[in-house]
Amino acid sequence: MGPIVLFDKSFLQSLSLDESVWFDHFFLTNVSPLFFVETLADLNKPARISSSPEDKVRIIADKFPVMNSGPSAHHADLALSNLVGYEIPMRGQILLDSGRLVSIDGKPSVIAGESPVAQAFARWQDGDFNALERGFASEWRQRLSRVDMGALPELLLHCKELNPDCSSLSDAKAMADTFTSSRQAPYLKMEVCLRLLEIPPRAESRIRSRWARLAYPCIHDLAPYASFQLSVILFFFIALRSSLISSKRPSTLVDIAYLFYLPFCMVFVSSDRLHREAAPLFLRENQEFVWGPDLKASLREINLFFSLYHESERDKGLHAFAPTPPLHVPTLVSDLWDRHLPGWRESRDAEPTAAGRGLPADFADKVKRMENAPTFSPGPDEIKVGDIQSTAIKRRVRRKKGAWYQIPRRFPPRGDAPDDDPIGA
């Protein structure tokens, strides 16, 4: 399991099925809800002679990372939680979309069942699209077509920091950051924050009361993640107004929203030109943007390298014969491991292979205890995300994907079960 990577639909769509296997294997992927929505929206696109919308979605679903993925919580929920006082870590870890908080030996842990997103993609692989999803796809495309991206929200016209035109995307980013970090016109800025983040009216009084109790800090100090999200939105409108971003593509709204999830990854990979220009402006020093075609080429090279292994080795499953990228073959994948997981080369030399390590003796017992433990719901100041000791996620994976066995071909013994038969894990 490698560096945490946020990806967009354009990148995953560009991969072959075998390349997607290695992407899933060598990275821990943050699955943004936007990826789910973008894929679903394809159901409502006009059919082509060569393929139907259902075929297109099924092909993407086949490449969906299952082995090492974590579906992210929705950005709107995270912003709301941050504004009412919950900590939202912005250090690169994935904040899961669902899960139960339990206590094991007095230490907090999280256990999550198979996520709704993973369940949906599993059904889509079999061509199963229900009426609710089709209706959602239609509504999403209609919503995008109604948005006037050239219009500036009326509230922003009263904000002096946002009035001057800018000549570059970096200027637009600086202007947005100044807005969120300044204490001038605090009531107007709070109103802008609540409106642009679409905070539910029922939560506004609680947010305003907390803000007053803290002596009216700037948005950045009040809620760092909500401030980050607000900066992205302001950046978008400023860049649009200054003609630095095109307003001709409704999908630009979705593209820019991927940036909301940058705090929850180490690497962002995309084949979208807007992401290539804008994402680096919002990354921390220890993060990086990777151009999709470059990572695809690296995954293709790795696929060719491991294809030379004997069939008896490949039948052992990916974790047994390829626990890490090739040690002595320079690839972008190994470079990313070097930069974000320093020491992995020495660790591999010092430890037995993945097949020899196995699981801790008490692993199954610990998972059962987590499943049976009662749920508890702490307040904002009772527990922080960094206090969580362990996380268990249930998955349903296919034994074989493309040309590769994701788990050993003969484990567990299942007689003549098909290679692509889903197995719970």
Buried (B, 14 or more C-beta within 10 A) or exposed (E): EBBBBBBBBBBBBBBBEBBBBBBBBBBBBBBBBBBBBBBBBBBBEEEEEEEBBBEBBBBBBBBBBBBBBBBBBBBBEBBBBBBBBBBBBBEBBBBBBBBBBBBBEEEBBBBBBBBEBBEBBBBBBEEEBEEEBBEBBEEBBEEBEEEEBEEEEEBBEEBEBBEEEBEEBEBBBBBBBBBBEBEEBBEBBBBBBBEBBEBEEEBBEEBBEBBEEEEBEBBBEBBBBBBBBBBBBBBBBBBBBBEBBEBEEBBBBBBBBBBBBBBBBBBBBBBBEBBBBBBBBBBEEEBBBBBBEEBBBBBBBBBEBBEEEEEEEBBBBBBBBBBBBBEEEEBBBBEBBBEBBEEBBEEBEEEEBBEEEEEEEEEEEBBEBBEEBEEEEEEEEEBEBEEBEEBBBBBEBBBBBBEBBBBBBEEEEEEEEEEEEBBEE
